[in-house]
């Protein structure tokens, strides 16, 4: 599959560069393997904090099924902002925006992650934030390492000056060495 994907991408890029690819007639759909699927483990419910999920649950002998999104760290679910829940204006109604569901994980019988265009945009935004945070963490770590290296160089230089001063007899043991001296 990866080889096919790579070869197809190469072919499309070559056609595009030659100008012989009529872009409007092609529609390329890319799916993330395994992202849009039934969840088999309750530990995977965190995915429903990021993406809309089709939830089926039972409470008091009644079976419910809705497109919902989970609130992080809680058993509270809200209507997902997706076309299955929209009104004619392609938005959630005020009633749906205000509604919430308390659904214990043990009541859930089926969960299916759904990726819609808004979900994918959200994922792209999350990946960008993660990349930016990782980049700033790496920069901070490098800054700390640089400061630690500089401090070690300063300390080594002070110790060397102290040792040289002791050897020459200029400094008595316990005397401070001026950092400007050298």
N, CA and C atoms as an extended XYZ file, in Angstrom:
546
Properties=species:S:1:pos:R:3:atomname:S:1:resname:S:1:resid:I:1 pbc="F F F"
N         0.832       -1.190        0.000 N   UNK     1
C         0.000        0.000        0.000 CA  UNK     1
C         0.878        1.255        0.000 C   UNK     1
N         1.931        1.253        0.842 N   UNK     2
C         2.808        2.435        0.890 CA  UNK     2
C         3.501        2.661       -0.447 C   UNK     2
N         3.949        1.556       -1.077 N   UNK     3
C         4.626        1.681       -2.376 CA  UNK     3
C         3.657        2.229       -3.413 C   UNK     3
N         2.412        1.734       -3.408 N   UNK     4
C         1.404        2.224       -4.339 CA  UNK     4
C         1.147        3.704       -4.118 C   UNK     4
N         0.997        4.100       -2.859 N   UNK     5
C         0.759        5.500       -2.523 CA  UNK     5
C         1.912        6.374       -2.998 C   UNK     5
N         3.124        5.926       -2.740 N   UNK     6
C         4.314        6.685       -3.141 CA  UNK     6
C         4.380        6.803       -4.660 C   UNK     6
N         4.145        5.671       -5.367 N   UNK     7
C         4.194        5.685       -6.827 CA  UNK     7
C         3.097        6.562       -7.422 C   UNK     7
N         1.896        6.477       -6.861 N   UNK     8
C         0.780        7.297       -7.352 CA  UNK     8
C         1.066        8.777       -7.128 C   UNK     8
N         1.600        9.112       -5.973 N   UNK     9
C         1.940       10.510       -5.680 CA  UNK     9
C         2.987       11.011       -6.664 C   UNK     9
N         4.006       10.197       -6.911 N   UNK    10
C         5.061       10.570       -7.861 CA  UNK    10
C         4.477       10.787       -9.248 C   UNK    10
N         3.601        9.878       -9.678 N   UNK    11
C         2.969        9.992      -10.997 CA  UNK    11
C         2.138       11.270      -11.092 C   UNK    11
N         1.317       11.539      -10.091 N   UNK    12
C         0.475       12.744      -10.117 CA  UNK    12
C         1.313       14.016      -10.117 C   UNK    12
N         2.386       14.035       -9.340 N   UNK    13
C         3.266       15.211       -9.319 CA  UNK    13
C         3.927       15.417      -10.679 C   UNK    13
N         4.330       14.329      -11.338 N   UNK    14
C         4.949       14.420      -12.668 CA  UNK    14
C         3.941       14.946      -13.688 C   UNK    14
N         2.721       14.418      -13.655 N   UNK    15
C         1.687       14.901      -14.571 CA  UNK    15
C         1.380       16.381      -14.324 C   UNK    15
N         1.349       16.740      -13.077 N   UNK    16
C         1.066       18.139      -12.722 CA  UNK    16
C         2.164       19.063      -13.245 C   UNK    16
N         3.425       18.642      -13.111 N   UNK    17
C         4.542       19.487      -13.547 CA  UNK    17
C         4.579       19.636      -15.071 C   UNK    17
N         4.105       18.634      -15.797 N   UNK    18
C         4.075       18.697      -17.259 CA  UNK    18
C         2.878       19.481      -17.776 C   UNK    18
N         1.935       19.770      -16.891 N   UNK    19
C         0.759       20.516      -17.314 CA  UNK    19
C        -0.279       19.640      -17.997 C   UNK    19
N        -0.072       18.324      -17.998 N   UNK    20
C        -1.024       17.440      -18.666 CA  UNK    20
C        -2.047       16.851      -17.699 C   UNK    20
N        -2.066       17.345      -16.520 N   UNK    21
C        -3.013       16.847      -15.524 CA  UNK    21
C        -4.137       17.857      -15.380 C   UNK    21
N        -5.328       17.473      -15.748 N   UNK    22
C        -6.475       18.364      -15.642 CA  UNK    22
C        -7.068       18.176      -14.247 C   UNK    22
N        -6.631       19.023      -13.343 N   UNK    23
C        -6.969       18.893      -11.929 CA  UNK    23
C        -8.456       18.863      -11.615 C   UNK    23
N        -9.297       19.651      -12.272 N   UNK    24
C       -10.714       19.672      -11.881 CA  UNK    24
C       -11.428       18.320      -12.023 C   UNK    24
N       -10.908       17.435      -12.862 N   UNK    25
C       -11.628       16.175      -13.058 CA  UNK    25
C       -11.219       15.106      -12.045 C   UNK    25
N       -10.191       15.356      -11.240 N   UNK    26
C        -9.753       14.375      -10.263 CA  UNK    26
C       -10.204       14.765       -8.864 C   UNK    26
N       -10.585       13.784       -8.108 N   UNK    27
C       -10.960       14.010       -6.717 CA  UNK    27
C       -10.207       12.969       -5.898 C   UNK    27
N        -9.268       13.411       -5.110 N   UNK    28
C        -8.448       12.509       -4.314 CA  UNK    28
C        -8.941       12.531       -2.880 C   UNK    28
N        -9.278       11.358       -2.356 N   UNK    29
C        -9.749       11.246       -0.992 CA  UNK    29
C        -8.704       10.465       -0.203 C   UNK    29
N        -8.242       11.050        0.881 N   UNK    30
C        -7.230       10.403        1.704 CA  UNK    30
C        -7.859       10.034        3.032 C   UNK    30
N        -7.704        8.805        3.436 N   UNK    31
C        -8.222        8.341        4.711 CA  UNK    31
C        -7.070        7.974        5.624 C   UNK    31
N        -7.235        8.265        6.889 N   UNK    32
C        -6.246        7.870        7.868 CA  UNK    32
C        -6.581        6.454        8.306 C   UNK    32
N        -5.657        5.555        8.084 N   UNK    33
C        -5.907        4.144        8.385 CA  UNK    33
C        -6.272        3.961        9.852 C   UNK    33
N        -7.429        3.362       10.073 N   UNK    34
C        -7.835        3.029       11.433 CA  UNK    34
C        -8.398        4.173       12.248 C   UNK    34
N        -8.390        5.388       11.739 N   UNK    35
C        -8.875        6.517       12.530 CA  UNK    35
C       -10.394        6.492       12.648 C   UNK    35
N       -11.075        6.197       11.557 N   UNK    36
C       -12.530        6.183       11.566 CA  UNK    36
C       -12.978        4.731       11.695 C   UNK    36
N       -13.182        4.314       12.930 N   UNK    37
C       -13.515        2.921       13.194 CA  UNK    37
C       -14.207        2.804       14.537 C   UNK    37
N       -14.725        1.602       14.808 N   UNK    38
C       -15.310        1.325       16.116 CA  UNK    38
C       -14.198        1.241       17.147 C   UNK    38
N       -14.440        1.812       18.314 N   UNK    39
C       -13.482        1.687       19.410 CA  UNK    39
C       -13.785        0.399       20.160 C   UNK    39
N       -12.756       -0.340       20.461 N   UNK    40
C       -12.944       -1.634       21.107 CA  UNK    40
C       -12.594       -1.601       22.587 C   UNK    40
N       -12.007       -0.521       23.038 N   UNK    41
C       -11.534       -0.443       24.408 CA  UNK    41
C       -11.977        0.896       24.994 C   UNK    41
N       -12.463        0.890       26.227 N   UNK    42
C       -12.907        2.131       26.863 CA  UNK    42
C       -11.759        3.112       27.055 C   UNK    42
N       -10.529        2.632       27.055 N   UNK    43
C        -9.384        3.522       27.195 CA  UNK    43
C        -9.210        4.406       25.956 C   UNK    43
N        -9.867        4.043       24.865 N   UNK    44
C        -9.763        4.825       23.632 CA  UNK    44
C       -10.810        5.946       23.549 C   UNK    44
N       -11.635        6.092       24.574 N   UNK    45
C       -12.674        7.122       24.539 CA  UNK    45
C       -12.103        8.533       24.444 C   UNK    45
N       -10.824        8.708       24.748 N   UNK    46
C       -10.194       10.030       24.625 CA  UNK    46
C       -10.306       10.552       23.193 C   UNK    46
N       -10.378        9.635       22.226 N   UNK    47
C       -10.510       10.060       20.827 CA  UNK    47
C       -11.786       10.877       20.627 C   UNK    47
N       -12.817       10.556       21.419 N   UNK    48
C       -14.097       11.267       21.308 CA  UNK    48
C       -14.021       12.660       21.921 C   UNK    48
N       -12.916       12.984       22.592 N   UNK    49
C       -12.691       14.351       23.064 CA  UNK    49
C       -12.203       15.216       21.912 C   UNK    49
N       -11.624       14.573       20.896 N   UNK    50
C       -11.074       15.296       19.752 CA  UNK    50
C       -11.982       15.272       18.530 C   UNK    50
N       -12.714       14.165       18.361 N   UNK    51
C       -13.519       13.971       17.164 CA  UNK    51
C       -14.947       13.588       17.535 C   UNK    51
N       -15.894       13.902       16.653 N   UNK    52
C       -17.260       13.435       16.878 CA  UNK    52
C       -17.290       11.909       16.844 C   UNK    52
N       -18.154       11.344       17.661 N   UNK    53
C       -18.294        9.893       17.708 CA  UNK    53
C       -19.765        9.526       17.653 C   UNK    53
N       -20.050        8.462       16.948 N   UNK    54
C       -21.400        7.921       16.945 CA  UNK    54
C       -21.469        6.989       18.146 C   UNK    54
N       -22.244        7.374       19.143 N   UNK    55
C       -22.313        6.664       20.417 CA  UNK    55
C       -23.639        5.909       20.505 C   UNK    55
N       -23.564        4.664       20.924 N   UNK    56
C       -24.766        3.882       21.239 CA  UNK    56
C       -24.623        3.483       22.698 C   UNK    56
N       -25.661        3.795       23.506 N   UNK    57
C       -25.603        3.445       24.915 CA  UNK    57
C       -26.986        3.055       25.420 C   UNK    57
N       -26.964        2.350       26.537 N   UNK    58
C       -28.223        1.925       27.150 CA  UNK    58
C       -28.315        2.458       28.565 C   UNK    58
N       -29.494        3.000       28.901 N   UNK    59
C       -29.779        3.489       30.249 CA  UNK    59
C       -31.210        3.113       30.599 C   UNK    59
N       -31.398        2.498       31.726 N   UNK    60
C       -32.731        2.106       32.207 CA  UNK    60
C       -33.533        1.337       31.159 C   UNK    60
N       -32.889        0.454       30.456 N   UNK    61
C       -33.574       -0.374       29.465 CA  UNK    61
C       -33.850        0.300       28.134 C   UNK    61
N       -33.471        1.580       27.993 N   UNK    62
C       -33.665        2.299       26.735 CA  UNK    62
C       -32.327        2.393       25.998 C   UNK    62
N       -32.391        2.212       24.691 N   UNK    63
C       -31.184        2.298       23.855 CA  UNK    63
C       -31.173        3.656       23.139 C   UNK    63
N       -30.042        4.347       23.192 N   UNK    64
C       -29.894        5.662       22.566 CA  UNK    64
C       -28.747        5.612       21.565 C   UNK    64
N       -28.844        6.486       20.573 N   UNK    65
C       -27.740        6.579       19.622 CA  UNK    65
C       -27.689        8.004       19.089 C   UNK    65
N       -26.525        8.631       19.272 N   UNK    66
C       -26.335       10.045       18.917 CA  UNK    66
C       -24.900       10.266       18.436 C   UNK    66
N       -24.723       11.383       17.721 N   UNK    67
C       -23.382       11.834       17.361 CA  UNK    67
C       -22.968       12.841       18.432 C   UNK    67
N       -22.007       12.449       19.240 N   UNK    68
C       -21.620       13.250       20.402 CA  UNK    68
C       -20.119       13.462       20.445 C   UNK    68
N       -19.728       14.382       21.318 N   UNK    69
C       -18.318       14.625       21.594 CA  UNK    69
C       -18.148       14.695       23.105 C   UNK    69
N       -17.113       14.052       23.601 N   UNK    70
C       -16.890       13.911       25.036 CA  UNK    70
C       -16.167       15.129       25.595 C   UNK    70
N       -16.531       15.519       26.807 N   UNK    71
C       -15.803       16.580       27.507 CA  UNK    71
C       -14.615       15.924       28.203 C   UNK    71
N       -13.467       16.517       28.043 N   UNK    72
C       -12.220       15.936       28.550 CA  UNK    72
C       -12.291       15.624       30.043 C   UNK    72
N       -11.935       14.378       30.366 N   UNK    73
C       -11.829       13.956       31.754 CA  UNK    73
C       -13.159       13.770       32.477 C   UNK    73
N       -14.271       13.790       31.749 N   UNK    74
C       -15.581       13.657       32.375 CA  UNK    74
C       -16.385       12.577       31.674 C   UNK    74
N       -17.541       12.261       32.241 N   UNK    75
C       -18.460       11.336       31.578 CA  UNK    75
C       -19.580       12.123       30.894 C   UNK    75
N       -19.359       13.426       30.725 N   UNK    76
C       -20.338       14.303       30.086 CA  UNK    76
C       -20.052       14.375       28.587 C   UNK    76
N       -21.122       14.264       27.812 N   UNK    77
C       -21.040       14.306       26.360 CA  UNK    77
C       -21.958       15.420       25.848 C   UNK    77
N       -21.547       16.066       24.762 N   UNK    78
C       -22.332       17.117       24.115 CA  UNK    78
C       -22.617       16.710       22.681 C   UNK    78
N       -23.638       17.322       22.091 N   UNK    79
C       -23.873       17.069       20.675 CA  UNK    79
C       -22.650       17.513       19.881 C   UNK    79
N       -22.198       16.667       18.978 N   UNK    80
C       -21.054       16.991       18.126 CA  UNK    80
C       -21.485       17.984       17.055 C   UNK    80
N       -20.577       18.866       16.708 N   UNK    81
C       -20.842       19.841       15.649 CA  UNK    81
C       -20.576       19.162       14.302 C   UNK    81
N       -21.565       18.397       13.841 N   UNK    82
C       -21.430       17.678       12.569 CA  UNK    82
C       -22.779       17.680       11.856 C   UNK    82
N       -22.764       17.368       10.586 N   UNK    83
C       -23.973       17.492        9.768 CA  UNK    83
C       -25.128       16.622       10.263 C   UNK    83
N       -24.832       15.519       10.949 N   UNK    84
C       -25.904       14.674       11.475 CA  UNK    84
C       -26.716       15.401       12.554 C   UNK    84
N       -26.133       16.409       13.184 N   UNK    85
C       -26.813       17.152       14.254 CA  UNK    85
C       -27.245       18.563       13.837 C   UNK    85
N       -26.900       18.980       12.638 N   UNK    86
C       -27.194       20.353       12.217 CA  UNK    86
C       -28.657       20.542       11.837 C   UNK    86
N       -29.080       21.805       11.952 N   UNK    87
C       -30.399       22.188       11.440 CA  UNK    87
C       -30.228       22.663        9.993 C   UNK    87
N       -31.243       23.291        9.426 N   UNK    88
C       -31.197       23.743        8.032 CA  UNK    88
C       -30.109       24.789        7.795 C   UNK    88
N       -29.722       25.511        8.847 N   UNK    89
C       -28.680       26.545        8.719 CA  UNK    89
C       -27.267       25.983        8.861 C   UNK    89
N       -27.159       24.665        8.870 N   UNK    90
C       -25.868       23.983        9.032 CA  UNK    90
C       -25.176       24.391       10.329 C   UNK    90
N       -25.943       24.390       11.393 N   UNK    91
C       -25.427       24.707       12.727 CA  UNK    91
C       -26.238       23.926       13.746 C   UNK    91
N       -25.700       23.806       14.940 N   UNK    92
C       -26.451       23.169       16.021 CA  UNK    92
C       -27.564       24.108       16.482 C   UNK    92
N       -28.713       23.568       16.762 N   UNK    93
C       -29.808       24.384       17.291 CA  UNK    93
C       -29.444       24.794       18.727 C   UNK    93
N       -30.032       25.868       19.239 N   UNK    94
C       -29.760       26.270       20.627 CA  UNK    94
C       -30.054       25.152       21.630 C   UNK    94
N       -31.107       24.360       21.368 N   UNK    95
C       -31.432       23.241       22.265 CA  UNK    95
C       -30.307       22.215       22.290 C   UNK    95
N       -29.774       21.902       21.114 N   UNK    96
C       -28.689       20.922       21.047 CA  UNK    96
C       -27.403       21.483       21.648 C   UNK    96
N       -27.150       22.780       21.452 N   UNK    97
C       -25.952       23.388       22.045 CA  UNK    97
C       -26.006       23.340       23.562 C   UNK    97
N       -27.191       23.458       24.133 N   UNK    98
C       -27.350       23.471       25.586 CA  UNK    98
C       -27.426       22.067       26.187 C   UNK    98
N       -27.745       21.083       25.363 N   UNK    99
C       -27.945       19.718       25.869 CA  UNK    99
C       -26.626       19.066       26.250 C   UNK    99
N       -26.694       18.238       27.273 N   UNK   100
C       -25.546       17.417       27.658 CA  UNK   100
C       -26.056       16.069       28.131 C   UNK   100
N       -25.219       15.083       28.064 N   UNK   101
C       -25.577       13.723       28.434 CA  UNK   101
C       -24.535       13.194       29.409 C   UNK   101
N       -24.984       12.624       30.504 N   UNK   102
C       -24.094       11.934       31.441 CA  UNK   102
C       -24.123       10.459       31.057 C   UNK   102
N       -23.053        9.991       30.472 N   UNK   103
C       -23.015        8.610       29.996 CA  UNK   103
C       -21.813        7.909       30.618 C   UNK   103
N       -22.035        7.078       31.610 N   UNK   104
C       -20.923        6.302       32.167 CA  UNK   104
C       -20.352        5.370       31.091 C   UNK   104
N       -19.067        5.188       31.093 N   UNK   105
C       -18.414        4.347       30.094 CA  UNK   105
C       -18.991        2.937       30.074 C   UNK   105
N       -19.461        2.466       31.211 N   UNK   106
C       -20.012        1.109       31.288 CA  UNK   106
C       -21.354        0.989       30.562 C   UNK   106
N       -22.040        2.108       30.297 N   UNK   107
C       -23.329        2.087       29.593 CA  UNK   107
C       -23.161        2.081       28.079 C   UNK   107
N       -21.965        2.388       27.612 N   UNK   108
C       -21.726        2.508       26.171 CA  UNK   108
C       -21.576        1.116       25.568 C   UNK   108
N       -22.360        0.870       24.513 N   UNK   109
C       -22.282       -0.436       23.848 CA  UNK   109
C       -21.524       -0.364       22.530 C   UNK   109
N       -21.465        0.826       21.930 N   UNK   110
C       -20.742        0.972       20.665 CA  UNK   110
C       -20.281        2.418       20.517 C   UNK   110
N       -19.053        2.575       20.036 N   UNK   111
C       -18.502        3.906       19.750 CA  UNK   111
C       -17.810        3.828       18.397 C   UNK   111
N       -18.160        4.744       17.530 N   UNK   112
C       -17.535        4.795       16.208 CA  UNK   112
C       -17.023        6.214       15.979 C   UNK   112
N       -15.726        6.368       15.824 N   UNK   113
C       -15.126        7.679       15.566 CA  UNK   113
C       -15.477        8.093       14.145 C   UNK   113
N       -15.906        9.335       13.972 N   UNK   114
C       -16.264        9.860       12.656 CA  UNK   114
C       -15.362       11.044       12.327 C   UNK   114
N       -14.782       11.007       11.151 N   UNK   115
C       -13.952       12.124       10.705 CA  UNK   115
C       -14.706       12.901        9.635 C   UNK   115
N       -14.999       14.145        9.948 N   UNK   116
C       -15.643       15.058        9.026 CA  UNK   116
C       -14.626       16.147        8.686 C   UNK   116
N       -14.970       17.013        7.752 N   UNK   117
C       -14.018       18.060        7.361 CA  UNK   117
C       -13.632       18.924        8.555 C   UNK   117
N       -14.596       19.238        9.436 N   UNK   118
C       -14.265       20.033       10.626 CA  UNK   118
C       -13.327       19.253       11.543 C   UNK   118
N       -13.536       17.934       11.622 N   UNK   119
C       -12.682       17.095       12.458 CA  UNK   119
C       -11.255       17.110       11.932 C   UNK   119
N       -11.131       17.011       10.625 N   UNK   120
C        -9.804       16.989       10.014 CA  UNK   120
C        -9.131       18.337       10.201 C   UNK   120
N        -9.892       19.437       10.038 N   UNK   121
C        -9.331       20.767       10.283 CA  UNK   121
C        -8.864       20.879       11.732 C   UNK   121
N        -9.656       20.330       12.632 N   UNK   122
C        -9.292       20.335       14.056 CA  UNK   122
C        -8.020       19.545       14.283 C   UNK   122
N        -7.912       18.388       13.631 N   UNK   123
C        -6.717       17.553       13.763 CA  UNK   123
C        -5.489       18.281       13.235 C   UNK   123
N        -5.635       18.937       12.097 N   UNK   124
C        -4.516       19.700       11.531 CA  UNK   124
C        -4.093       20.794       12.510 C   UNK   124
N        -5.065       21.475       13.100 N   UNK   125
C        -4.760       22.511       14.091 CA  UNK   125
C        -4.065       21.939       15.311 C   UNK   125
N        -4.541       20.787       15.791 N   UNK   126
C        -3.910       20.144       16.946 CA  UNK   126
C        -2.478       19.731       16.633 C   UNK   126
N        -2.272       19.176       15.444 N   UNK   127
C        -0.913       18.773       15.054 CA  UNK   127
C        -0.002       19.995       14.974 C   UNK   127
N        -0.520       21.107       14.446 N   UNK   128
C         0.273       22.328       14.366 CA  UNK   128
C         0.637       22.828       15.755 C   UNK   128
N        -0.325       22.786       16.686 N   UNK   129
C        -0.047       23.203       18.068 CA  UNK   129
C         0.991       22.294       18.711 C   UNK   129
N         0.838       20.979       18.490 N   UNK   130
C         1.796       20.026       19.060 CA  UNK   130
C         3.193       20.272       18.507 C   UNK   130
N         3.285       20.509       17.189 N   UNK   131
C         4.574       20.770       16.563 CA  UNK   131
C         5.192       22.044       17.138 C   UNK   131
N         4.366       23.081       17.278 N   UNK   132
C         4.852       24.362       17.811 CA  UNK   132
C         5.328       24.194       19.254 C   UNK   132
N         4.552       23.442       20.072 N   UNK   133
C         4.937       23.213       21.462 CA  UNK   133
C         6.232       22.398       21.541 C   UNK   133
N         6.332       21.339       20.713 N   UNK   134
C         7.550       20.530       20.702 CA  UNK   134
C         8.752       21.369       20.288 C   UNK   134
N         8.548       22.222       19.300 N   UNK   135
C         9.628       23.080       18.818 CA  UNK   135
C        10.088       24.035       19.924 C   UNK   135
N         9.138       24.621       20.656 N   UNK   136
C         9.511       25.542       21.735 CA  UNK   136
C        10.169       24.785       22.892 C   UNK   136
N         9.717       23.547       23.147 N   UNK   137
C        10.353       22.744       24.196 CA  UNK   137
C        11.790       22.390       23.823 C   UNK   137
N        12.019       22.060       22.563 N   UNK   138
C        13.374       21.759       22.101 CA  UNK   138
C        14.250       23.005       22.223 C   UNK   138
N        13.695       24.150       21.834 N   UNK   139
C        14.450       25.402       21.927 CA  UNK   139
C        14.788       25.721       23.382 C   UNK   139
N        13.821       25.528       24.285 N   UNK   140
C        14.062       25.780       25.707 CA  UNK   140
C        15.118       24.828       26.254 C   UNK   140
N        15.059       23.567       25.824 N   UNK   141
C        16.050       22.589       26.278 CA  UNK   141
C        17.441       22.966       25.779 C   UNK   141
N        17.521       23.402       24.530 N   UNK   142
C        18.822       23.826       23.991 CA  UNK   142
C        19.345       25.041       24.743 C   UNK   142
N        18.450       25.979       25.070 N   UNK   143
C        18.852       27.168       25.823 CA  UNK   143
C        19.371       26.764       27.194 C   UNK   143
N        18.647       25.850       27.862 N   UNK   144
C        19.111       25.365       29.171 CA  UNK   144
C        20.469       24.687       29.050 C   UNK   144
N        20.620       23.840       28.022 N   UNK   145
C        21.901       23.148       27.825 CA  UNK   145
C        23.013       24.152       27.572 C   UNK   145
N        22.737       25.178       26.767 N   UNK   146
C        23.737       26.200       26.469 CA  UNK   146
C        24.124       26.934       27.745 C   UNK   146
N        23.127       27.325       28.549 N   UNK   147
C        23.414       28.017       29.811 CA  UNK   147
C        24.205       27.123       30.757 C   UNK   147
N        23.833       25.846       30.813 N   UNK   148
C        24.558       24.912       31.676 CA  UNK   148
C        26.003       24.752       31.207 C   UNK   148
N        26.192       24.663       29.875 N   UNK   149
C        27.551       24.561       29.330 CA  UNK   149
C        28.365       25.818       29.655 C   UNK   149
N        27.748       27.000       29.484 N   UNK   150
C        28.447       28.258       29.778 CA  UNK   150
C        28.834       28.333       31.248 C   UNK   150
N        27.904       27.930       32.120 N   UNK   151
C        28.185       27.953       33.560 CA  UNK   151
C        29.319       26.994       33.893 C   UNK   151
N        29.337       25.819       33.241 N   UNK   152
C        30.416       24.859       33.485 CA  UNK   152
C        31.750       25.430       33.006 C   UNK   152
N        31.750       26.096       31.864 N   UNK   153
C        32.984       26.712       31.349 CA  UNK   153
C        33.472       27.782       32.319 C   UNK   153
N        32.541       28.624       32.827 N   UNK   154
C        32.919       29.660       33.800 CA  UNK   154
C        33.496       29.030       35.073 C   UNK   154
N        32.834       27.984       35.565 N   UNK   155
C        33.296       27.315       36.773 CA  UNK   155
C        34.680       26.704       36.548 C   UNK   155
N        34.868       26.035       35.415 N   UNK   156
C        36.170       25.438       35.101 CA  UNK   156
C        37.249       26.517       35.000 C   UNK   156
N        36.891       27.666       34.404 N   UNK   157
C        37.863       28.764       34.271 CA  UNK   157
C        38.228       29.314       35.650 C   UNK   157
N        37.235       29.482       36.549 N   UNK   158
C        37.530       29.953       37.910 CA  UNK   158
C        38.448       28.972       38.630 C   UNK   158
N        38.128       27.686       38.498 N   UNK   159
C        38.960       26.673       39.158 CA  UNK   159
C        40.380       26.660       38.590 C   UNK   159
N        40.490       26.824       37.262 N   UNK   160
C        41.813       26.855       36.630 CA  UNK   160
C        42.613       28.079       37.109 C   UNK   160
N        41.951       29.245       37.160 N   UNK   161
C        42.637       30.460       37.635 CA  UNK   161
C        43.071       30.307       39.090 C   UNK   161
N        42.200       29.673       39.896 N   UNK   162
C        42.537       29.442       41.304 CA  UNK   162
C        43.764       28.541       41.394 C   UNK   162
N        43.766       27.462       40.611 N   UNK   163
C        44.892       26.521       40.633 CA  UNK   163
C        46.166       27.199       40.153 C   UNK   163
N        46.062       28.007       39.087 N   UNK   164
C        47.241       28.717       38.576 CA  UNK   164
C        47.744       29.729       39.597 C   UNK   164
N        46.823       30.421       40.245 N   UNK   165
C        47.211       31.406       41.272 CA  UNK   165
C        47.882       30.733       42.449 C   UNK   165
N        47.370       29.578       42.864 N   UNK   166
C        47.988       28.826       43.957 CA  UNK   166
C        49.390       28.371       43.561 C   UNK   166
N        49.517       27.925       42.306 N   UNK   167
C        50.815       27.437       41.844 CA  UNK   167
C        51.840       28.563       41.796 C   UNK   167
N        51.434       29.761       41.436 N   UNK   168
C        52.350       30.901       41.358 CA  UNK   168
C        52.565       31.543       42.720 C   UNK   168
N        51.666       31.233       43.641 N   UNK   169
C        51.760       31.842       44.959 CA  UNK   169
C        51.054       33.178       45.042 C   UNK   169
N        50.330       33.564       43.980 N   UNK   170
C        49.601       34.834       43.969 CA  UNK   170
C        48.351       34.778       44.839 C   UNK   170
N        47.793       33.593       44.977 N   UNK   171
C        46.529       33.435       45.688 CA  UNK   171
C        46.729       32.419       46.790 C   UNK   171
N        46.201       32.737       47.953 N   UNK   172
C        46.220       31.796       49.071 CA  UNK   172
C        44.989       30.915       48.970 C   UNK   172
N        45.080       29.716       49.472 N   UNK   173
C        43.940       28.807       49.456 CA  UNK   173
C        42.776       29.466       50.201 C   UNK   173
N        41.600       29.508       49.573 N   UNK   174
C        40.416       30.132       50.184 CA  UNK   174
C        40.180       31.534       49.663 C   UNK   174
N        41.167       32.173       49.012 N   UNK   175
C        40.971       33.495       48.417 CA  UNK   175
C        40.103       33.360       47.164 C   UNK   175
N        39.306       34.390       46.902 N   UNK   176
C        38.483       34.403       45.687 CA  UNK   176
C        39.317       34.895       44.530 C   UNK   176
N        39.065       34.357       43.371 N   UNK   177
C        39.758       34.793       42.163 CA  UNK   177
C        38.797       35.668       41.386 C   UNK   177
N        39.257       36.852       41.008 N   UNK   178
C        38.431       37.781       40.233 CA  UNK   178
C        38.196       37.197       38.843 C   UNK   178
N        36.947       37.200       38.397 N   UNK   179
C        36.635       36.616       37.097 CA  UNK   179
C        37.233       37.401       35.952 C   UNK   179
N        37.579       38.658       36.178 N   UNK   180
C        38.154       39.469       35.105 CA  UNK   180
C        39.646       39.178       34.960 C   UNK   180
N        40.256       38.602       35.984 N   UNK   181
C        41.671       38.280       35.920 CA  UNK   181
C        41.899       37.154       34.954 C   UNK   181
N        43.022       37.122       34.309 N   UNK   182
C        43.410       35.976       33.506 CA  UNK   182
C        44.796       36.197       32.996 C   UNK   182
